[in-house]
Amino acid sequence: MLFLSDEAGQGLVEYGLVIILVGVVIIAVLTLLGPQIGNMFSRIVVKF
């Protein structure tokens, strides 16, 4: 079982998974809060 002891790409895969997870969280937050953020900027622009 030589292939089980090869861990050369393990770190790269872990970093990739973390980046994907962060991206999914950012997309979810922007999807949920997007309209509220847009309304906030609209109110700010109207006051100026």
mmCIF file of the N, C-alpha and C atoms, coordinates in Angstrom:
data_MODEL
# 
_entry.id   MODEL 
# 
loop_
_atom_site.group_PDB 
_atom_site.id 
_atom_site.type_symbol 
_atom_site.label_atom_id 
_atom_site.label_alt_id 
_atom_site.label_comp_id 
_atom_site.label_asym_id 
_atom_site.label_entity_id 
_atom_site.label_seq_id 
_atom_site.pdbx_PDB_ins_code 
_atom_site.Cartn_x 
_atom_site.Cartn_y 
_atom_site.Cartn_z 
_atom_site.occupancy 
_atom_site.B_iso_or_equiv 
_atom_site.pdbx_formal_charge 
_atom_site.auth_seq_id 
_atom_site.auth_comp_id 
_atom_site.auth_asym_id 
_atom_site.auth_atom_id 
_atom_site.pdbx_PDB_model_num 
ATOM 1   N N  . MET A 1 1  ? 0.834   -1.188 0.000  1.00 0.00 ? 1  MET A N  1 
ATOM 2   C CA . MET A 1 1  ? 0.000   0.000  0.000  1.00 0.00 ? 1  MET A CA 1 
ATOM 3   C C  . MET A 1 1  ? 0.876   1.248  0.000  1.00 0.00 ? 1  MET A C  1 
ATOM 4   N N  . LEU A 1 2  ? 1.621   1.397  -1.034 1.00 0.00 ? 2  LEU A N  1 
ATOM 5   C CA . LEU A 1 2  ? 2.529   2.526  -1.162 1.00 0.00 ? 2  LEU A CA 1 
ATOM 6   C C  . LEU A 1 2  ? 1.778   3.841  -1.329 1.00 0.00 ? 2  LEU A C  1 
ATOM 7   N N  . PHE A 1 3  ? 0.631   3.816  -2.007 1.00 0.00 ? 3  PHE A N  1 
ATOM 8   C CA . PHE A 1 3  ? -0.105  5.053  -2.271 1.00 0.00 ? 3  PHE A CA 1 
ATOM 9   C C  . PHE A 1 3  ? -0.720  5.650  -1.015 1.00 0.00 ? 3  PHE A C  1 
ATOM 10  N N  . LEU A 1 4  ? -0.924  4.874  0.019  1.00 0.00 ? 4  LEU A N  1 
ATOM 11  C CA . LEU A 1 4  ? -1.505  5.413  1.249  1.00 0.00 ? 4  LEU A CA 1 
ATOM 12  C C  . LEU A 1 4  ? -0.502  6.245  2.043  1.00 0.00 ? 4  LEU A C  1 
ATOM 13  N N  . SER A 1 5  ? 0.791   6.002  1.861  1.00 0.00 ? 5  SER A N  1 
ATOM 14  C CA . SER A 1 5  ? 1.791   6.747  2.614  1.00 0.00 ? 5  SER A CA 1 
ATOM 15  C C  . SER A 1 5  ? 2.237   8.020  1.899  1.00 0.00 ? 5  SER A C  1 
ATOM 16  N N  . ASP A 1 6  ? 1.776   8.254  0.672  1.00 0.00 ? 6  ASP A N  1 
ATOM 17  C CA . ASP A 1 6  ? 2.158   9.454  -0.079 1.00 0.00 ? 6  ASP A CA 1 
ATOM 18  C C  . ASP A 1 6  ? 1.234   10.605 0.309  1.00 0.00 ? 6  ASP A C  1 
ATOM 19  N N  . GLU A 1 7  ? 1.797   11.609 0.998  1.00 0.00 ? 7  GLU A N  1 
ATOM 20  C CA . GLU A 1 7  ? 1.002   12.740 1.487  1.00 0.00 ? 7  GLU A CA 1 
ATOM 21  C C  . GLU A 1 7  ? 1.450   14.054 0.858  1.00 0.00 ? 7  GLU A C  1 
ATOM 22  N N  . ALA A 1 8  ? 2.031   13.989 -0.318 1.00 0.00 ? 8  ALA A N  1 
ATOM 23  C CA . ALA A 1 8  ? 2.593   15.186 -0.942 1.00 0.00 ? 8  ALA A CA 1 
ATOM 24  C C  . ALA A 1 8  ? 1.517   16.219 -1.276 1.00 0.00 ? 8  ALA A C  1 
ATOM 25  N N  . GLY A 1 9  ? 0.347   15.802 -1.711 1.00 0.00 ? 9  GLY A N  1 
ATOM 26  C CA . GLY A 1 9  ? -0.695  16.739 -2.105 1.00 0.00 ? 9  GLY A CA 1 
ATOM 27  C C  . GLY A 1 9  ? -1.729  17.012 -1.034 1.00 0.00 ? 9  GLY A C  1 
ATOM 28  N N  . GLN A 1 10 ? -1.529  16.475 0.140  1.00 0.00 ? 10 GLN A N  1 
ATOM 29  C CA . GLN A 1 10 ? -2.526  16.617 1.197  1.00 0.00 ? 10 GLN A CA 1 
ATOM 30  C C  . GLN A 1 10 ? -2.720  18.076 1.602  1.00 0.00 ? 10 GLN A C  1 
ATOM 31  N N  . GLY A 1 11 ? -1.651  18.810 1.787  1.00 0.00 ? 11 GLY A N  1 
ATOM 32  C CA . GLY A 1 11 ? -1.761  20.213 2.194  1.00 0.00 ? 11 GLY A CA 1 
ATOM 33  C C  . GLY A 1 11 ? -2.470  21.051 1.155  1.00 0.00 ? 11 GLY A C  1 
ATOM 34  N N  . LEU A 1 12 ? -2.157  20.802 -0.114 1.00 0.00 ? 12 LEU A N  1 
ATOM 35  C CA . LEU A 1 12 ? -2.794  21.547 -1.193 1.00 0.00 ? 12 LEU A CA 1 
ATOM 36  C C  . LEU A 1 12 ? -4.290  21.279 -1.229 1.00 0.00 ? 12 LEU A C  1 
ATOM 37  N N  . VAL A 1 13 ? -4.681  20.038 -1.030 1.00 0.00 ? 13 VAL A N  1 
ATOM 38  C CA . VAL A 1 13 ? -6.105  19.684 -1.026 1.00 0.00 ? 13 VAL A CA 1 
ATOM 39  C C  . VAL A 1 13 ? -6.809  20.348 0.151  1.00 0.00 ? 13 VAL A C  1 
ATOM 40  N N  . GLU A 1 14 ? -6.168  20.365 1.305  1.00 0.00 ? 14 GLU A N  1 
ATOM 41  C CA . GLU A 1 14 ? -6.784  20.990 2.478  1.00 0.00 ? 14 GLU A CA 1 
ATOM 42  C C  . GLU A 1 14 ? -6.969  22.492 2.272  1.00 0.00 ? 14 GLU A C  1 
ATOM 43  N N  . TYR A 1 15 ? -5.961  23.155 1.718  1.00 0.00 ? 15 TYR A N  1 
ATOM 44  C CA . TYR A 1 15 ? -6.098  24.586 1.427  1.00 0.00 ? 15 TYR A CA 1 
ATOM 45  C C  . TYR A 1 15 ? -7.207  24.825 0.411  1.00 0.00 ? 15 TYR A C  1 
ATOM 46  N N  . GLY A 1 16 ? -7.300  23.957 -0.578 1.00 0.00 ? 16 GLY A N  1 
ATOM 47  C CA . GLY A 1 16 ? -8.365  24.084 -1.575 1.00 0.00 ? 16 GLY A CA 1 
ATOM 48  C C  . GLY A 1 16 ? -9.738  23.960 -0.947 1.00 0.00 ? 16 GLY A C  1 
ATOM 49  N N  . LEU A 1 17 ? -9.894  22.999 -0.041 1.00 0.00 ? 17 LEU A N  1 
ATOM 50  C CA . LEU A 1 17 ? -11.184 22.814 0.628  1.00 0.00 ? 17 LEU A CA 1 
ATOM 51  C C  . LEU A 1 17 ? -11.539 24.017 1.499  1.00 0.00 ? 17 LEU A C  1 
ATOM 52  N N  . VAL A 1 18 ? -10.553 24.583 2.174  1.00 0.00 ? 18 VAL A N  1 
ATOM 53  C CA . VAL A 1 18 ? -10.809 25.762 3.007  1.00 0.00 ? 18 VAL A CA 1 
ATOM 54  C C  . VAL A 1 18 ? -11.231 26.938 2.135  1.00 0.00 ? 18 VAL A C  1 
ATOM 55  N N  . ILE A 1 19 ? -10.555 27.124 1.006  1.00 0.00 ? 19 ILE A N  1 
ATOM 56  C CA . ILE A 1 19 ? -10.910 28.223 0.100  1.00 0.00 ? 19 ILE A CA 1 
ATOM 57  C C  . ILE A 1 19 ? -12.319 28.042 -0.441 1.00 0.00 ? 19 ILE A C  1 
ATOM 58  N N  . ILE A 1 20 ? -12.673 26.812 -0.798 1.00 0.00 ? 20 ILE A N  1 
ATOM 59  C CA . ILE A 1 20 ? -14.029 26.540 -1.291 1.00 0.00 ? 20 ILE A CA 1 
ATOM 60  C C  . ILE A 1 20 ? -15.055 26.820 -0.197 1.00 0.00 ? 20 ILE A C  1 
ATOM 61  N N  . LEU A 1 21 ? -14.775 26.404 1.030  1.00 0.00 ? 21 LEU A N  1 
ATOM 62  C CA . LEU A 1 21 ? -15.699 26.632 2.141  1.00 0.00 ? 21 LEU A CA 1 
ATOM 63  C C  . LEU A 1 21 ? -15.889 28.123 2.398  1.00 0.00 ? 21 LEU A C  1 
ATOM 64  N N  . VAL A 1 22 ? -14.805 28.883 2.386  1.00 0.00 ? 22 VAL A N  1 
ATOM 65  C CA . VAL A 1 22 ? -14.903 30.332 2.589  1.00 0.00 ? 22 VAL A CA 1 
ATOM 66  C C  . VAL A 1 22 ? -15.723 30.962 1.472  1.00 0.00 ? 22 VAL A C  1 
ATOM 67  N N  . GLY A 1 23 ? -15.511 30.512 0.246  1.00 0.00 ? 23 GLY A N  1 
ATOM 68  C CA . GLY A 1 23 ? -16.284 31.037 -0.880 1.00 0.00 ? 23 GLY A CA 1 
ATOM 69  C C  . GLY A 1 23 ? -17.767 30.762 -0.743 1.00 0.00 ? 23 GLY A C  1 
ATOM 70  N N  . VAL A 1 24 ? -18.113 29.553 -0.318 1.00 0.00 ? 24 VAL A N  1 
ATOM 71  C CA . VAL A 1 24 ? -19.524 29.197 -0.142 1.00 0.00 ? 24 VAL A CA 1 
ATOM 72  C C  . VAL A 1 24 ? -20.152 30.053 0.956  1.00 0.00 ? 24 VAL A C  1 
ATOM 73  N N  . VAL A 1 25 ? -19.429 30.277 2.035  1.00 0.00 ? 25 VAL A N  1 
ATOM 74  C CA . VAL A 1 25 ? -19.952 31.105 3.130  1.00 0.00 ? 25 VAL A CA 1 
ATOM 75  C C  . VAL A 1 25 ? -20.156 32.545 2.659  1.00 0.00 ? 25 VAL A C  1 
ATOM 76  N N  . ILE A 1 26 ? -19.203 33.081 1.906  1.00 0.00 ? 26 ILE A N  1 
ATOM 77  C CA . ILE A 1 26 ? -19.339 34.454 1.402  1.00 0.00 ? 26 ILE A CA 1 
ATOM 78  C C  . ILE A 1 26 ? -20.539 34.575 0.476  1.00 0.00 ? 26 ILE A C  1 
ATOM 79  N N  . ILE A 1 27 ? -20.711 33.602 -0.412 1.00 0.00 ? 27 ILE A N  1 
ATOM 80  C CA . ILE A 1 27 ? -21.858 33.633 -1.329 1.00 0.00 ? 27 ILE A CA 1 
ATOM 81  C C  . ILE A 1 27 ? -23.167 33.543 -0.556 1.00 0.00 ? 27 ILE A C  1 
ATOM 82  N N  . ALA A 1 28 ? -23.223 32.684 0.465  1.00 0.00 ? 28 ALA A N  1 
ATOM 83  C CA . ALA A 1 28 ? -24.446 32.546 1.254  1.00 0.00 ? 28 ALA A CA 1 
ATOM 84  C C  . ALA A 1 28 ? -24.767 33.838 1.999  1.00 0.00 ? 28 ALA A C  1 
ATOM 85  N N  . VAL A 1 29 ? -23.765 34.461 2.588  1.00 0.00 ? 29 VAL A N  1 
ATOM 86  C CA . VAL A 1 29 ? -23.990 35.706 3.332  1.00 0.00 ? 29 VAL A CA 1 
ATOM 87  C C  . VAL A 1 29 ? -24.449 36.811 2.392  1.00 0.00 ? 29 VAL A C  1 
ATOM 88  N N  . LEU A 1 30 ? -23.802 36.926 1.230  1.00 0.00 ? 30 LEU A N  1 
ATOM 89  C CA . LEU A 1 30 ? -24.208 37.968 0.286  1.00 0.00 ? 30 LEU A CA 1 
ATOM 90  C C  . LEU A 1 30 ? -25.601 37.716 -0.265 1.00 0.00 ? 30 LEU A C  1 
ATOM 91  N N  . THR A 1 31 ? -25.963 36.457 -0.437 1.00 0.00 ? 31 THR A N  1 
ATOM 92  C CA . THR A 1 31 ? -27.305 36.136 -0.920 1.00 0.00 ? 31 THR A CA 1 
ATOM 93  C C  . THR A 1 31 ? -28.357 36.512 0.121  1.00 0.00 ? 31 THR A C  1 
ATOM 94  N N  . LEU A 1 32 ? -28.062 36.237 1.380  1.00 0.00 ? 32 LEU A N  1 
ATOM 95  C CA . LEU A 1 32 ? -29.028 36.530 2.437  1.00 0.00 ? 32 LEU A CA 1 
ATOM 96  C C  . LEU A 1 32 ? -29.089 38.018 2.775  1.00 0.00 ? 32 LEU A C  1 
ATOM 97  N N  . LEU A 1 33 ? -27.938 38.683 2.781  1.00 0.00 ? 33 LEU A N  1 
ATOM 98  C CA . LEU A 1 33 ? -27.894 40.075 3.212  1.00 0.00 ? 33 LEU A CA 1 
ATOM 99  C C  . LEU A 1 33 ? -27.828 41.068 2.061  1.00 0.00 ? 33 LEU A C  1 
ATOM 100 N N  . GLY A 1 34 ? -27.745 40.594 0.836  1.00 0.00 ? 34 GLY A N  1 
ATOM 101 C CA . GLY A 1 34 ? -27.606 41.474 -0.320 1.00 0.00 ? 34 GLY A CA 1 
ATOM 102 C C  . GLY A 1 34 ? -28.670 42.546 -0.424 1.00 0.00 ? 34 GLY A C  1 
ATOM 103 N N  . PRO A 1 35 ? -29.950 42.187 -0.372 1.00 0.00 ? 35 PRO A N  1 
ATOM 104 C CA . PRO A 1 35 ? -30.994 43.221 -0.463 1.00 0.00 ? 35 PRO A CA 1 
ATOM 105 C C  . PRO A 1 35 ? -30.917 44.243 0.668  1.00 0.00 ? 35 PRO A C  1 
ATOM 106 N N  . GLN A 1 36 ? -30.593 43.806 1.859  1.00 0.00 ? 36 GLN A N  1 
ATOM 107 C CA . GLN A 1 36 ? -30.504 44.736 2.988  1.00 0.00 ? 36 GLN A CA 1 
ATOM 108 C C  . GLN A 1 36 ? -29.328 45.690 2.821  1.00 0.00 ? 36 GLN A C  1 
ATOM 109 N N  . ILE A 1 37 ? -28.215 45.184 2.295  1.00 0.00 ? 37 ILE A N  1 
ATOM 110 C CA . ILE A 1 37 ? -27.062 46.048 2.046  1.00 0.00 ? 37 ILE A CA 1 
ATOM 111 C C  . ILE A 1 37 ? -27.400 47.064 0.960  1.00 0.00 ? 37 ILE A C  1 
ATOM 112 N N  . GLY A 1 38 ? -28.101 46.622 -0.080 1.00 0.00 ? 38 GLY A N  1 
ATOM 113 C CA . GLY A 1 38 ? -28.520 47.538 -1.142 1.00 0.00 ? 38 GLY A CA 1 
ATOM 114 C C  . GLY A 1 38 ? -29.432 48.630 -0.625 1.00 0.00 ? 38 GLY A C  1 
ATOM 115 N N  . ASN A 1 39 ? -30.372 48.269 0.238  1.00 0.00 ? 39 ASN A N  1 
ATOM 116 C CA . ASN A 1 39 ? -31.274 49.266 0.829  1.00 0.00 ? 39 ASN A CA 1 
ATOM 117 C C  . ASN A 1 39 ? -30.512 50.268 1.690  1.00 0.00 ? 39 ASN A C  1 
ATOM 118 N N  . MET A 1 40 ? -29.520 49.780 2.426  1.00 0.00 ? 40 MET A N  1 
ATOM 119 C CA . MET A 1 40 ? -28.732 50.662 3.270  1.00 0.00 ? 40 MET A CA 1 
ATOM 120 C C  . MET A 1 40 ? -27.986 51.690 2.416  1.00 0.00 ? 40 MET A C  1 
ATOM 121 N N  . PHE A 1 41 ? -27.368 51.245 1.332  1.00 0.00 ? 41 PHE A N  1 
ATOM 122 C CA . PHE A 1 41 ? -26.657 52.181 0.460  1.00 0.00 ? 41 PHE A CA 1 
ATOM 123 C C  . PHE A 1 41 ? -27.621 53.154 -0.208 1.00 0.00 ? 41 PHE A C  1 
ATOM 124 N N  . SER A 1 42 ? -28.806 52.693 -0.548 1.00 0.00 ? 42 SER A N  1 
ATOM 125 C CA . SER A 1 42 ? -29.801 53.589 -1.152 1.00 0.00 ? 42 SER A CA 1 
ATOM 126 C C  . SER A 1 42 ? -30.203 54.684 -0.177 1.00 0.00 ? 42 SER A C  1 
ATOM 127 N N  . ARG A 1 43 ? -30.410 54.334 1.086  1.00 0.00 ? 43 ARG A N  1 
ATOM 128 C CA . ARG A 1 43 ? -30.762 55.341 2.091  1.00 0.00 ? 43 ARG A CA 1 
ATOM 129 C C  . ARG A 1 43 ? -29.627 56.337 2.297  1.00 0.00 ? 43 ARG A C  1 
ATOM 130 N N  . ILE A 1 44 ? -28.389 55.850 2.251  1.00 0.00 ? 44 ILE A N  1 
ATOM 131 C CA . ILE A 1 44 ? -27.242 56.753 2.409  1.00 0.00 ? 44 ILE A CA 1 
ATOM 132 C C  . ILE A 1 44 ? -27.166 57.727 1.244  1.00 0.00 ? 44 ILE A C  1 
ATOM 133 N N  . VAL A 1 45 ? -27.370 57.234 0.028  1.00 0.00 ? 45 VAL A N  1 
ATOM 134 C CA . VAL A 1 45 ? -27.294 58.090 -1.161 1.00 0.00 ? 45 VAL A CA 1 
ATOM 135 C C  . VAL A 1 45 ? -28.404 59.130 -1.146 1.00 0.00 ? 45 VAL A C  1 
ATOM 136 N N  . VAL A 1 46 ? -29.600 58.751 -0.705 1.00 0.00 ? 46 VAL A N  1 
ATOM 137 C CA . VAL A 1 46 ? -30.731 59.684 -0.672 1.00 0.00 ? 46 VAL A CA 1 
ATOM 138 C C  . VAL A 1 46 ? -30.454 60.819 0.311  1.00 0.00 ? 46 VAL A C  1 
ATOM 139 N N  . LYS A 1 47 ? -29.776 60.537 1.413  1.00 0.00 ? 47 LYS A N  1 
ATOM 140 C CA . LYS A 1 47 ? -29.499 61.571 2.411  1.00 0.00 ? 47 LYS A CA 1 
ATOM 141 C C  . LYS A 1 47 ? -28.472 62.578 1.924  1.00 0.00 ? 47 LYS A C  1 
ATOM 142 N N  . PHE A 1 48 ? -27.682 62.236 0.926  1.00 0.00 ? 48 PHE A N  1 
ATOM 143 C CA . PHE A 1 48 ? -26.695 63.179 0.397  1.00 0.00 ? 48 PHE A CA 1 
ATOM 144 C C  . PHE A 1 48 ? -27.290 63.805 -0.808 1.00 0.00 ? 48 PHE A C  1 
# 
